[in-house]
């Protein structure tokens, strides 16, 4: 006979995904607006928007002297 117990998994990180999406969109708007407007400038701006937390972490660590 099969066991009728079930496990319930609650995912609580959903709202953070929306926050990160908004942060990416804001960073993309910023980096594309400061680019030179060429195709590769826009592509580079979108890539920078994807990895901007790395820039922030690096500069915070530099300020802390780590």
Buried (B, 14 or more C-beta within 10 A) or exposed (E): EEEEEEEEEEEEEEEEEEEEEEEBEEBBEBBBEEBEEEEEBBEBBBEBBEEBEEEEEEEEEEEEEE
